[in-house]
Amino acid sequence: MESFGNGKLFGKKVVITGGSSGIGLATAKLLVNEGARVLITGRTQATLDAAREQLGDNAIAFSSDAASLKDIAALAERTKAEFGTIDALFVNAGVTGFVPFESTTEETYDEIHTINAKGPYFTVQKLAPLLSKGSGVVLTTSIVNVVGLPMLSAYAASKAALRSMTRSLARELLSRHIRVNAVSPGVIDTGILEKAMPEEVAQQTKAQMTQQIPMLRLGDPVEVAKVVAFLAFDATYTTGAEFPVDGGGTQI
């Protein structure tokens, strides 16, 4: 994928955690197409390599575990070495975890919260010194932090923590002219269902989900990516906010 010298983000430098697939990769593609240089992270080397191939020369793929503070520190060092400073940080790495409340173990709870809440907190902390004046941080929350859904209690709690963190970090970083906002995706068609279950079951599940969404369709990762780009660069008078991208699911 080629970058364009006249893109509106030409010269901008961005870090995207969890950028090798789904919403993260869609965002990386959009930003690279607008001329930005992007560093993406992921845990699976093969997936990272495939994403790097798609993104082209303006992208760097760096193996990093969002649950590891050692890896987060290494990410900050690599970012400083590659970019010096950055203009945006998209903290997108996370896990879901469909587990009934009654059978959620301490290990499962800790894993979900370590990756989804602790990891993002320290990712922002370690990369904040590299954020330039006027830059934007975007965290990925979820509609489950405002609606009660079965099988997702631990996951929902971790995303609610991120929503609160968005406000707190926005206040903490305000004096440095760094904005912190969140994007809250609803049901987005990232292909994850097809990977997790048989094709027929995946299609049935998607059909059921579609009927519960006011717009009667699933979202496209690009639709989330556009909001991330807006919050990171264009929403210059917005901080501490959460922007839902959910087909109206939490609003109407």
C-alpha positions as CSV (number, residue, x, y, z in Angstrom):
1,M,0.0,0.0,0.0
2,E,1.5,3.3,-1.1
3,S,1.3,6.5,1.0
4,F,0.5,9.8,-0.6
5,G,2.7,12.8,-0.1
6,N,-0.3,15.1,-0.4
7,G,-2.4,13.2,2.1
8,K,-3.8,15.3,4.9
9,L,-1.8,13.2,7.5
10,F,1.5,13.3,5.6
11,G,4.4,13.4,8.2
12,K,2.2,12.3,11.1
13,K,3.4,9.5,13.3
14,V,1.0,7.1,14.9
15,V,1.2,4.0,17.2
16,I,-1.6,1.5,17.1
17,T,-1.6,-1.4,19.6
18,G,-3.5,-4.4,18.3
19,G,-3.0,-3.1,14.8
20,S,-2.5,-6.4,13.0
21,S,-6.1,-7.3,12.4
22,G,-9.7,-6.0,12.6
23,I,-10.4,-2.5,13.6
24,G,-6.7,-1.8,14.3
25,L,-5.6,-2.9,10.9
26,A,-8.4,-1.0,9.2
27,T,-7.3,2.2,11.1
28,A,-3.7,1.6,10.1
29,K,-4.7,1.3,6.4
30,L,-6.7,4.5,6.5
31,L,-4.0,6.5,8.2
32,V,-1.2,5.1,5.9
33,N,-3.4,6.0,2.9
34,E,-3.5,9.6,4.2
35,G,0.2,9.7,4.4
36,A,0.9,8.9,8.0
37,R,3.7,6.6,9.3
38,V,2.3,3.9,11.5
39,L,3.8,1.5,14.1
40,I,1.4,-1.4,14.8
41,T,1.7,-4.1,17.5
42,G,0.4,-7.6,17.9
43,R,1.2,-10.9,19.6
44,T,1.3,-13.2,16.6
45,Q,4.2,-12.8,14.3
46,A,2.6,-14.3,11.2
47,T,-0.4,-12.0,11.6
48,L,1.9,-9.0,12.1
49,D,4.0,-9.9,9.0
50,A,0.8,-10.2,6.9
51,A,-0.4,-6.8,8.1
52,R,3.0,-5.2,7.4
53,E,2.9,-6.6,3.9
54,Q,-0.6,-5.0,3.3
55,L,0.4,-1.6,4.8
56,G,3.7,-1.1,2.9
57,D,6.8,0.9,3.6
58,N,5.2,3.5,5.8
59,A,4.4,0.9,8.5
60,I,6.5,-0.8,11.2
61,A,5.3,-4.1,12.8
62,F,6.4,-4.7,16.3
63,S,5.7,-7.8,18.4
64,S,4.3,-6.7,21.8
65,D,2.1,-8.3,24.4
66,A,-0.4,-5.7,25.8
67,A,-0.4,-7.6,29.1
68,S,3.3,-7.3,29.6
69,L,4.8,-4.2,31.2
70,K,8.2,-5.2,30.0
71,D,6.8,-5.3,26.4
72,I,5.1,-2.0,26.9
73,A,8.4,-0.4,28.0
74,A,10.1,-2.0,25.0
75,L,7.4,-0.5,22.7
76,A,8.1,2.9,24.1
77,E,11.8,2.5,23.4
78,R,11.2,1.3,19.8
79,T,8.7,4.1,19.2
80,K,11.2,6.7,20.4
81,A,14.0,5.2,18.2
82,E,11.8,5.1,15.1
83,F,9.7,8.3,15.4
84,G,11.2,10.4,18.2
85,T,7.8,11.9,19.0
86,I,4.3,10.8,17.9
87,D,1.1,12.6,16.9
88,A,-1.5,10.0,17.9
89,L,-1.8,6.8,19.9
90,F,-4.6,4.3,19.3
91,V,-4.8,1.9,22.3
92,N,-6.8,-0.9,20.7
93,A,-5.3,-4.2,21.8
94,G,-7.8,-6.3,23.8
95,V,-9.5,-9.6,24.3
96,T,-13.2,-10.5,24.5
97,G,-13.9,-13.6,26.5
98,F,-17.5,-15.0,26.5
99,V,-17.8,-16.7,29.9
100,P,-20.9,-17.2,32.0
101,F,-20.8,-15.2,35.3
102,E,-21.2,-18.4,37.4
103,S,-18.2,-20.1,35.8
104,T,-15.8,-17.1,35.5
105,T,-12.5,-18.1,37.2
106,E,-10.1,-15.8,38.9
107,E,-7.6,-16.6,36.2
108,T,-10.0,-15.6,33.4
109,Y,-11.0,-12.4,35.2
110,D,-7.4,-11.4,35.8
111,E,-6.4,-12.1,32.2
112,I,-9.2,-10.0,30.7
113,H,-8.6,-7.1,33.1
114,T,-4.8,-7.2,32.7
115,I,-5.0,-7.0,28.9
116,N,-8.0,-4.7,28.6
117,A,-7.5,-2.3,31.4
118,K,-4.0,-2.6,33.0
119,G,-2.3,-2.8,29.6
120,P,-3.9,0.3,28.2
121,Y,-3.2,2.3,31.3
122,F,0.5,1.7,31.3
123,T,0.7,1.9,27.5
124,V,-0.6,5.5,27.7
125,Q,1.7,6.2,30.7
126,K,4.9,4.9,28.9
127,L,4.1,6.6,25.6
128,A,2.8,9.9,26.9
129,P,6.3,11.4,27.1
130,L,6.5,10.9,23.3
131,L,3.2,12.5,22.5
132,S,3.6,15.9,20.9
133,K,1.6,19.0,21.9
134,G,-1.9,18.8,20.4
135,S,-1.8,15.1,19.9
136,G,-4.7,12.7,20.5
137,V,-5.0,9.4,22.3
138,V,-7.9,7.1,21.5
139,L,-8.9,4.1,23.6
140,T,-11.2,1.3,22.4
141,T,-14.1,0.8,24.8
142,S,-17.3,-1.1,23.9
143,I,-21.1,-0.8,24.0
144,V,-21.1,-3.4,26.7
145,N,-19.9,-0.8,29.2
146,V,-23.4,0.8,29.0
147,V,-25.7,-2.2,28.4
148,G,-25.9,-5.4,30.3
149,L,-25.3,-8.5,28.1
150,P,-24.9,-12.1,29.3
151,M,-21.6,-14.0,29.1
152,L,-19.6,-10.7,29.1
153,S,-19.6,-9.5,32.7
154,A,-15.8,-9.5,33.2
155,Y,-15.2,-8.1,29.7
156,A,-17.8,-5.4,30.3
157,A,-16.2,-4.4,33.6
158,S,-12.8,-4.0,31.9
159,K,-14.3,-1.8,29.2
160,A,-16.1,0.3,31.8
161,A,-12.7,0.8,33.5
162,L,-11.4,2.1,30.2
163,R,-14.3,4.5,29.9
164,S,-13.5,5.9,33.3
165,M,-9.8,6.0,32.5
166,T,-10.6,8.0,29.4
167,R,-12.0,10.8,31.6
168,S,-9.2,10.6,34.2
169,L,-6.3,10.6,31.7
170,A,-7.9,13.4,29.7
171,R,-7.8,15.5,32.8
172,E,-4.3,14.3,33.7
173,L,-2.8,15.2,30.3
174,L,-4.8,18.4,29.7
175,S,-2.0,20.6,30.8
176,R,0.3,19.0,28.1
177,H,-2.3,19.7,25.4
178,I,-3.0,16.0,24.8
179,R,-6.6,15.0,24.2
180,V,-7.8,11.5,25.3
181,N,-11.1,10.1,23.9
182,A,-12.6,6.7,23.3
183,V,-14.3,5.0,20.5
184,S,-17.1,2.5,21.5
185,P,-17.8,-0.1,18.8
186,G,-20.9,-2.1,18.6
187,V,-21.1,-5.3,16.6
188,I,-18.4,-4.9,13.9
189,D,-18.0,-7.5,11.2
190,T,-14.3,-8.2,11.6
191,G,-14.5,-11.8,10.6
192,I,-13.8,-13.0,14.2
193,L,-17.0,-15.0,14.3
194,E,-16.0,-17.0,11.2
195,K,-12.8,-17.9,12.9
196,A,-14.4,-18.9,16.2
197,M,-17.2,-21.1,15.0
198,P,-18.4,-23.1,11.9
199,E,-19.5,-20.9,9.0
200,E,-23.2,-21.8,9.2
201,V,-23.3,-21.0,12.9
202,A,-21.4,-17.8,12.4
203,Q,-23.9,-16.7,9.8
204,Q,-26.9,-17.5,12.0
205,T,-25.3,-15.6,14.9
206,K,-24.7,-12.6,12.7
207,A,-28.3,-12.7,11.5
208,Q,-29.5,-12.7,15.1
209,M,-27.3,-9.8,16.0
210,T,-28.4,-7.8,13.0
211,Q,-32.0,-8.0,14.1
212,Q,-31.1,-6.3,17.4
213,I,-29.4,-3.3,15.8
214,P,-31.6,-0.3,14.8
215,M,-29.7,0.1,11.5
216,L,-30.3,-3.6,10.8
217,R,-26.7,-4.3,9.8
218,L,-23.3,-5.0,11.3
219,G,-20.7,-2.3,11.3
220,D,-17.6,-2.3,9.0
221,P,-14.2,-1.9,10.6
222,V,-13.6,1.1,8.3
223,E,-16.5,2.9,9.9
224,V,-14.8,2.6,13.2
225,A,-11.4,3.6,11.7
226,K,-12.9,6.9,10.4
227,V,-14.1,7.8,13.9
228,V,-10.6,6.9,15.4
229,A,-9.0,9.2,12.8
230,F,-11.4,12.0,13.6
231,L,-10.9,11.7,17.4
232,A,-7.1,11.5,17.0
233,F,-6.6,14.4,14.7
234,D,-9.7,16.5,13.9
235,A,-11.6,16.6,17.2
236,T,-9.5,19.4,18.5
237,Y,-12.1,20.7,21.0
238,T,-13.1,17.3,22.4
239,T,-11.5,15.4,25.3
240,G,-12.7,12.8,27.8
241,A,-15.5,11.8,25.5
242,E,-16.7,8.4,24.2
243,F,-18.0,8.1,20.6
244,P,-20.4,5.2,19.9
245,V,-20.1,3.4,16.5
246,D,-23.0,0.9,17.0
247,G,-25.7,1.4,14.4
248,G,-27.7,3.3,17.1
249,G,-27.7,0.3,19.4
250,T,-27.1,2.3,22.6
251,Q,-28.8,5.5,21.5
252,I,-32.2,4.7,20.0
